[in-house]
Amino acid sequence: MNKRSLNLPYFYPYSLLVFLALGFASSANAAGGFWQVEGQLNNIDSSGINVRECSQSNTTLRFRSRWSNGQGCIAGTEGECPWGVWWGMTTTNASGRFNKTSPFLIELARKRDMQVQYRAQGGVWRTIAVVSDVSGASPHQQNGNVWSFDLGILKTNAFQCPTILVPGRQNNAPALQPVADPNPDNGPKIKAVGQNGPVNESTTATPSVKILEIPCGMEHRNNINYDLAFESTVVRHRDNKPDAPIERITWEVVIRNHGTVTYQSSGKCRTIVRMSVYIPELNATRVYELTLRGSIGPGQSRKFTSNSGNLGEISEASSTSYNLKFEIDPENKVMELDEANNIQPGCYTPSTGNYVDTVCG
């Protein structure tokens, strides 16, 4: 279990915390400015005999960012800063091109990661790429405090290229010759193209950006998705230790999979449940975590229990009640149908052992 102390109560508005963590501020900051990101969205279609690539037009995209390398923020369990709010939305043109200007950023030259998502049918957002370490120290163009960055060509297999009709062969016409595969050895995968064109993979050249693996749960064609949610949360005095001080607790969550396929907690799909408790007498938040292990079938639930939890200092919990927050997949490793049902507040009174799944009154 990981255990950390934070400097703010958990119920302090999360969007504001992330807003501050990513450095959005007023234009009074002399070191700040704006990022203008641009690029092209292409689809790689392998549904037929050959692999085809086409520009993806009229697709709505949105963007958000975080500071790279976990610097200057309350880092997550893997040392990364949390993602900020979605700060921009745009639509690709007929050639698949897009561009968007960010809100005002402080520390304009600081490295940031950027997440790009598209809006699928039904209004569901899905990730196309995570572009890491976009460096403000070397923008492609600079005009005052507006710096432009070319993300190149982002490739995905989320869509289908338009059908191309070929005239039928006449009796006296020669047979059509096979079409060479334009991507014979890498197939439909996401890759980056730098500012100066495609990267030649046979050389030692390095693209200007790198694209990370898409999160768990991204099956574009089959509409297969996970949806993990809290069925119940419980906090009680430490299990099997009746003589333990009242601040020692056991916490338990029941997770239900509202998705359409079995959630398998392995590899990149292994995630955590985080329990945060605000300690008024310390003016700090403590964080406890447990790893989701095993599998949860569609419409099924599974219980997870942790005996790691301490509400007070030494051997007393001096406050009457304690606010808690439970989070499923706080690092956003798993793409889900509904991301809004992953948080559950709670209130625990150690003197009586009473717990309710709502904020303390």
C-alpha positions as CSV (number, residue, x, y, z in Angstrom):
1,M,0.0,0.0,0.0
2,N,1.2,3.5,-0.8
3,K,0.9,6.1,1.9
4,R,1.3,9.8,1.3
5,S,0.4,13.1,3.0
6,L,-1.0,15.9,1.0
7,N,-1.4,19.5,2.0
8,L,-5.0,20.1,1.0
9,P,-8.3,18.4,2.0
10,Y,-9.6,16.0,-0.6
11,F,-12.9,17.8,-0.9
12,Y,-11.2,21.0,-2.1
13,P,-12.6,21.2,-5.7
14,Y,-10.6,18.8,-7.7
15,S,-10.8,20.8,-10.9
16,L,-9.2,23.7,-9.1
17,L,-6.3,21.6,-7.8
18,V,-5.5,20.3,-11.3
19,F,-6.0,23.8,-12.7
20,L,-3.3,25.1,-10.4
21,A,-1.1,22.0,-10.8
22,L,-0.9,22.6,-14.6
23,G,-0.1,26.2,-14.3
24,F,-3.0,28.0,-15.9
25,A,-3.0,31.6,-14.6
26,S,-3.8,35.1,-15.5
27,S,-2.0,37.0,-18.2
28,A,-0.2,39.0,-15.6
29,N,2.5,36.3,-15.4
30,A,5.4,37.5,-17.5
31,A,6.8,34.0,-18.0
32,G,3.5,32.8,-19.5
33,G,1.8,32.7,-22.8
34,F,-0.2,30.4,-25.2
35,W,0.5,27.1,-27.0
36,Q,-1.0,26.6,-30.4
37,V,-1.0,22.9,-31.3
38,E,-1.7,21.7,-34.9
39,G,-1.4,18.5,-36.9
40,Q,-3.3,16.1,-39.0
41,L,-5.5,13.1,-38.1
42,N,-5.2,10.1,-40.4
43,N,-7.0,6.7,-40.3
44,I,-5.4,3.4,-41.2
45,D,-8.0,1.0,-42.5
46,S,-7.1,-2.7,-42.6
47,S,-10.6,-4.0,-43.0
48,G,-10.0,-5.0,-46.6
49,I,-7.3,-6.9,-48.5
50,N,-4.8,-4.0,-48.3
51,V,-4.0,-1.5,-45.7
52,R,-5.2,2.0,-46.7
53,E,-4.5,5.4,-45.1
54,C,-6.8,8.4,-45.4
55,S,-7.2,11.8,-43.8
56,Q,-10.0,11.9,-41.2
57,S,-12.2,14.9,-41.7
58,N,-15.0,16.4,-39.6
59,T,-13.9,14.7,-36.4
60,T,-14.2,16.6,-33.1
61,L,-11.1,16.5,-31.0
62,R,-10.3,17.8,-27.5
63,F,-7.1,18.4,-25.6
64,R,-5.7,18.5,-22.1
65,S,-2.2,18.6,-20.6
66,R,-0.1,18.0,-17.5
67,W,3.4,18.8,-16.5
68,S,5.9,16.2,-17.5
69,N,8.1,14.1,-15.2
70,G,5.9,14.7,-12.1
71,Q,7.6,18.0,-11.4
72,G,5.9,20.7,-9.3
73,C,2.7,18.8,-8.5
74,I,1.1,16.2,-6.2
75,A,2.4,13.3,-8.3
76,G,0.5,10.0,-8.7
77,T,1.7,6.5,-7.7
78,E,3.7,6.3,-10.9
79,G,5.4,9.7,-10.4
80,E,3.2,11.5,-12.9
81,C,1.3,14.8,-12.5
82,P,-2.5,14.6,-12.7
83,W,-4.2,15.6,-16.0
84,G,-5.7,19.1,-16.0
85,V,-9.1,20.0,-17.3
86,W,-9.9,19.7,-20.9
87,W,-8.8,23.1,-22.2
88,G,-9.7,23.0,-25.9
89,M,-12.0,21.5,-28.6
90,T,-11.8,21.7,-32.3
91,T,-12.9,19.8,-35.5
92,T,-10.7,18.5,-38.3
93,N,-11.1,20.1,-41.7
94,A,-11.6,18.3,-45.1
95,S,-7.9,17.4,-45.1
96,G,-7.9,16.1,-41.5
97,R,-6.0,19.1,-40.3
98,F,-6.6,20.6,-36.9
99,N,-5.3,23.5,-34.7
100,K,-6.2,24.8,-31.3
101,T,-4.8,27.5,-29.0
102,S,-4.5,26.8,-25.3
103,P,-5.6,29.0,-22.4
104,F,-2.9,31.2,-20.8
105,L,-0.1,29.0,-19.4
106,I,2.5,30.0,-16.8
107,E,6.0,28.7,-17.3
108,L,5.5,28.7,-21.0
109,A,8.8,26.8,-21.8
110,R,8.1,24.0,-19.4
111,K,7.6,20.4,-20.8
112,R,4.1,19.1,-20.8
113,D,2.4,15.9,-21.9
114,M,-0.7,16.2,-24.0
115,Q,-3.7,13.9,-24.4
116,V,-5.8,14.0,-27.6
117,Q,-9.3,12.4,-27.7
118,Y,-12.0,12.2,-30.4
119,R,-15.8,12.1,-29.9
120,A,-17.3,8.8,-31.0
121,Q,-20.9,7.8,-31.6
122,G,-23.1,8.5,-28.7
123,G,-20.9,11.3,-27.5
124,V,-18.3,9.0,-25.9
125,W,-14.8,10.3,-25.8
126,R,-11.9,8.0,-26.7
127,T,-8.1,8.6,-26.7
128,I,-6.2,8.7,-29.9
129,A,-2.8,9.5,-28.6
130,V,-0.8,10.8,-25.6
131,V,2.0,13.0,-26.8
132,S,4.7,13.2,-24.1
133,D,7.4,15.8,-23.3
134,V,6.2,18.5,-25.7
135,S,9.0,21.0,-25.0
136,G,8.2,24.7,-24.8
137,A,12.0,25.3,-25.0
138,S,11.9,24.7,-28.8
139,P,8.6,25.6,-30.4
140,H,8.3,25.2,-34.2
141,Q,7.2,28.8,-34.5
142,Q,7.1,31.7,-32.1
143,N,5.1,34.9,-32.4
144,G,5.4,37.0,-29.2
145,N,3.9,34.9,-26.4
146,V,2.2,32.5,-28.8
147,W,4.2,29.4,-29.5
148,S,3.2,26.9,-32.2
149,F,3.8,23.2,-32.1
150,D,3.3,20.8,-35.0
151,L,2.3,17.4,-33.6
152,G,2.7,15.9,-37.1
153,I,0.4,13.1,-38.3
154,L,-1.5,11.2,-35.6
155,K,-2.6,7.8,-36.9
156,T,-5.4,5.6,-35.6
157,N,-7.5,2.7,-36.8
158,A,-10.7,4.1,-35.0
159,F,-12.5,4.8,-38.3
160,Q,-12.9,3.5,-41.8
161,C,-11.6,5.0,-45.0
162,P,-14.2,5.8,-47.8
163,T,-15.0,3.0,-50.1
164,I,-13.3,3.2,-53.5
165,L,-15.3,1.7,-56.4
166,V,-13.3,0.0,-59.1
167,P,-14.9,-0.6,-62.6
168,G,-15.4,-4.3,-63.4
169,R,-13.0,-6.0,-65.9
170,Q,-14.1,-6.3,-69.4
171,N,-13.5,-9.5,-71.4
172,N,-10.7,-8.1,-73.4
173,A,-9.2,-6.0,-70.6
174,P,-6.1,-7.1,-68.7
175,A,-6.6,-8.4,-65.2
176,L,-5.9,-5.9,-62.4
177,Q,-2.5,-6.3,-60.8
178,P,-2.2,-6.7,-57.0
179,V,-1.7,-3.4,-55.1
180,A,1.5,-3.2,-53.0
181,D,0.9,-2.9,-49.2
182,P,1.9,0.6,-48.3
183,N,2.6,-0.5,-44.7
184,P,3.9,-4.1,-45.1
185,D,5.7,-4.5,-41.8
186,N,4.0,-2.4,-39.2
187,G,0.2,-2.5,-40.0
188,P,-2.4,-0.4,-38.3
189,K,-0.7,1.1,-35.3
190,I,-0.4,4.6,-33.9
191,K,2.9,6.4,-34.8
192,A,4.1,10.0,-35.0
193,V,5.4,11.9,-38.0
194,G,7.6,14.9,-37.3
195,Q,7.5,18.4,-38.7
196,N,9.7,17.5,-41.7
197,G,7.6,14.5,-42.9
198,P,7.5,10.8,-42.1
199,V,10.2,9.3,-40.0
200,N,12.4,6.7,-41.8
201,E,12.4,3.8,-39.4
202,S,15.4,2.3,-41.1
203,T,17.6,5.1,-39.8
204,T,18.5,6.2,-36.4
205,A,16.4,9.4,-36.7
206,T,14.2,10.2,-33.7
207,P,10.7,11.7,-34.1
208,S,10.1,15.0,-32.5
209,V,7.4,13.5,-30.3
210,K,6.6,10.1,-29.0
211,I,3.2,8.4,-28.8
212,L,2.4,6.3,-25.8
213,E,0.3,3.1,-25.8
214,I,-3.4,3.8,-25.7
215,P,-5.1,3.0,-22.3
216,C,-6.7,-0.3,-21.4
217,G,-10.3,-0.7,-22.7
218,M,-9.8,0.8,-26.2
219,E,-11.5,-1.5,-28.7
220,H,-12.7,0.8,-31.4
221,R,-14.4,-1.5,-33.8
222,N,-16.3,-3.9,-31.5
223,N,-17.7,-1.2,-29.1
224,I,-16.4,-3.3,-26.1
225,N,-15.9,-1.3,-23.0
226,Y,-15.5,-1.5,-19.3
227,D,-17.4,0.4,-16.7
228,L,-16.3,0.0,-13.1
229,A,-18.4,1.6,-10.4
230,F,-18.8,1.5,-6.6
231,E,-21.6,-0.8,-5.5
232,S,-20.9,-0.1,-1.8
233,T,-18.2,1.4,0.4
234,V,-17.7,0.6,4.1
235,V,-15.4,1.9,6.9
236,R,-15.2,0.2,10.3
237,H,-13.0,-0.3,13.3
238,R,-9.9,-2.5,12.5
239,D,-11.0,-6.1,11.7
240,N,-10.0,-8.8,14.2
241,K,-8.3,-6.2,16.5
242,P,-10.9,-5.1,19.1
243,D,-8.1,-3.6,21.3
244,A,-6.8,-1.4,18.6
245,P,-7.1,2.4,19.1
246,I,-10.3,3.8,17.6
247,E,-8.4,5.6,14.7
248,R,-7.2,2.3,13.2
249,I,-9.7,1.3,10.5
250,T,-10.6,-1.3,7.9
251,W,-12.1,-0.1,4.7
252,E,-13.9,-2.2,2.1
253,V,-15.3,-1.5,-1.4
254,V,-17.5,-3.6,-3.7
255,I,-16.8,-2.8,-7.3
256,R,-19.3,-3.6,-10.0
257,N,-18.6,-3.9,-13.8
258,H,-21.4,-2.3,-15.7
259,G,-19.6,-2.9,-19.0
260,T,-20.1,-5.4,-21.7
261,V,-17.0,-7.6,-21.3
262,T,-15.0,-9.1,-18.4
263,Y,-12.6,-6.7,-16.8
264,Q,-9.2,-8.5,-16.5
265,S,-6.8,-6.9,-13.9
266,S,-3.5,-7.6,-15.6
267,G,-0.8,-5.7,-17.5
268,K,-1.8,-2.2,-18.5
269,C,-5.3,-2.9,-17.2
270,R,-4.2,-3.4,-13.6
271,T,-5.4,-0.4,-11.6
272,I,-6.1,0.7,-8.0
273,V,-8.8,2.0,-5.6
274,R,-7.6,5.0,-3.6
275,M,-9.1,6.0,-0.3
276,S,-8.3,9.6,0.9
277,V,-9.1,10.8,4.4
278,Y,-8.9,14.4,5.5
279,I,-7.4,14.8,9.0
280,P,-8.7,18.2,10.4
281,E,-6.3,18.2,13.4
282,L,-3.4,17.9,11.0
283,N,-4.9,20.0,8.2
284,A,-3.7,17.3,5.8
285,T,-5.0,14.4,3.7
286,R,-3.8,10.8,4.0
287,V,-4.0,8.4,1.1
288,Y,-4.3,4.6,1.1
289,E,-4.5,2.4,-1.9
290,L,-5.3,-1.2,-2.8
291,T,-4.7,-3.0,-6.2
292,L,-7.7,-4.5,-8.1
293,R,-6.7,-8.1,-8.8
294,G,-8.5,-10.9,-10.7
295,S,-11.4,-10.3,-13.0
296,I,-14.9,-8.9,-12.8
297,G,-17.5,-10.2,-15.3
298,P,-20.2,-8.1,-17.0
299,G,-22.9,-7.2,-14.5
300,Q,-20.8,-8.9,-11.7
301,S,-19.4,-7.4,-8.5
302,R,-16.3,-8.1,-6.4
303,K,-15.3,-7.2,-2.8
304,F,-11.9,-5.7,-2.0
305,T,-10.7,-5.1,1.6
306,S,-7.8,-3.2,3.2
307,N,-6.7,-3.1,6.9
308,S,-4.5,-0.1,6.2
309,G,-6.0,3.1,7.6
310,N,-5.2,5.5,10.4
311,L,-7.4,8.5,11.2
312,G,-5.3,10.2,13.8
313,E,-1.9,10.6,15.4
314,I,-0.4,8.1,17.8
315,S,-3.4,6.6,19.6
316,E,-6.3,9.1,19.3
317,A,-8.6,10.5,16.7
318,S,-9.4,13.9,18.2
319,S,-12.0,15.0,15.5
320,T,-15.6,14.0,15.8
321,S,-15.9,12.8,12.2
322,Y,-13.7,12.4,9.1
323,N,-14.5,13.0,5.5
324,L,-13.3,10.3,3.1
325,K,-13.1,9.9,-0.7
326,F,-12.9,6.7,-2.6
327,E,-11.7,6.6,-6.2
328,I,-11.6,3.8,-8.8
329,D,-8.7,4.1,-11.3
330,P,-7.5,7.5,-10.1
331,E,-4.6,7.4,-12.7
332,N,-7.1,7.0,-15.5
333,K,-5.4,3.8,-16.8
334,V,-8.7,2.2,-17.9
335,M,-11.0,3.7,-20.5
336,E,-14.6,3.3,-19.4
337,L,-18.1,3.9,-20.7
338,D,-18.8,6.3,-17.8
339,E,-15.9,8.1,-16.0
340,A,-18.3,10.0,-13.7
341,N,-19.2,7.0,-11.5
342,N,-15.6,6.4,-10.1
343,I,-15.8,8.6,-7.1
344,Q,-17.7,8.0,-3.8
345,P,-17.6,10.3,-0.7
346,G,-18.1,9.0,2.8
347,C,-18.1,10.1,6.5
348,Y,-16.9,8.1,9.4
349,T,-17.4,8.7,13.1
350,P,-14.7,6.8,15.1
351,S,-16.4,7.1,18.5
352,T,-19.5,5.3,17.4
353,G,-18.1,3.4,14.4
354,N,-20.9,4.9,12.2
355,Y,-20.2,5.3,8.5
356,V,-22.4,6.9,5.8
357,D,-21.6,7.2,2.1
358,T,-22.0,11.0,2.0
359,V,-20.0,14.1,3.0
360,C,-20.0,14.8,6.7
361,G,-22.7,17.4,7.7
